[in-house]
Amino acid sequence: MIAVLSPDCSLRDKAEVVRLVEGYGLRVQVSETDEASLVAVIGQGGEAIAEVLRTHHAVREVRTDAPPYTLVAREQRPEGSRIRIDGFVIGGDEIVVMAGPCAVESRDGILAAARAVAAGGGRILRGGAFKPRTSPYSFQGLGEEGLELLAEARAETGLSVVTEVVATAEVPVVAELADVLQVGARNMQNFRLLSAVGEQPRPVLLKRGMMATIEELLLAAEYVVTAGNPRVMLCERGIRTYETATRNTLDIAAVPVLKERTHLPVIVDPSHAAGRREIVPALARAAIAAGADGLIVEVHPRPEEALSDGRQSLDPEGFVLLMEELRSMAAAIGRHVAPAPGAVVPDTPEPANSPAIRGSR
């Protein structure tokens, strides 16, 4: 439920409304728009005070049809959230690219991958130190050693690091060494883990579960934000359908739908949707056209030797070519992708924005 306050209400009026809601044992989230102040009522039983709020002189209207994911709903921040990481922002005009191998396999391998990502203009190095695998006999990652190798790669290349956390006990050590914590598709509804990553300050990349609806993804994000961490990015990585031509089915419609329903940035993972590198670039282009704020792509220095997901990983040359394509496409819709190091950026006016694409953001 959301109480919309009158535009001319005073700070005392706002405080009075907040105290009124809290007096019923409920939490509130106050946000501002150009037109009004919004007081979101958080918790079970908020309907009991709907009529009380309607009679308050500072309340213009009470919306009882507000979505159940109050804190991440678009109404809370109509302009959209922007998440700053080092020297760049996710959720702004730049389309941020995260790339790297599925798993950290060795020191030489992760350093080679990091150099390739940096050379292509990627912003964030991805790599799993802890790997949840379907088979107990598959490579499970290097654990804390992998985290240390990611930190070494960051120190050499200047890239930020995103890596997956798979258990609540591992949250502190991953948060200490990584810049972004990823919650994988298998853990999207691991509610204790969601609360744990919400209790630390690092940004969180939350992947959509293979069988999850959009509302379930948003409610999972609500767990993180409710625990205290608003720096959440949502990741569409394909859902499981009856189709077998691809590893998963990329729900490209989820991008504009999420942009409509939430203020959180939206990232797309074309690699896990595709399952094979040949169609990764096409899915990446589709994601940008749909309004995604970033991509997370698998890149391996020698995909044929990868211990996991080699078939869907681009090699360094393929990644550079993809980045060149993305820069041209981003410019056409009034956005941009970071240039490769040493690239000459022409001083030309930015192309006119595409109303359809920009409106979807």
Buried (B, 14 or more C-beta within 10 A) or exposed (E): BBBBBBEEBEEEBBEBBBEBBEEEEBBBBBBEEEEBBBBBBBBEEBEEBBEBBEEBEBBBEBBEEBBEBBBBBBBBBBEBBBBEBEEBBBBBBBBBBBBBBBBBBEBEBBBBBBBBBBBBBBBBBBBBBBBBBEEEEEBBBBBBEBBBBBBBBBEEBBBBBBBBBBBBEBBEBBBEBBBBBBBBBBBBBBEEBBBBBBBBEBBBBBBBBBEBEBEBBBBBBBBBBBBEBBBBBBBBBBBEEEEEEBBBBBBBEBBBBBBEBBBBBBBBBBBBBBBEBEBBBEBBBBBBBBBBBBBBBBBBBBBEEBBBBBBBBBBBEBBBBBBBBBBEBBBBBBBBBBEBEEEEEEEEEEEEBBEEBBEBB
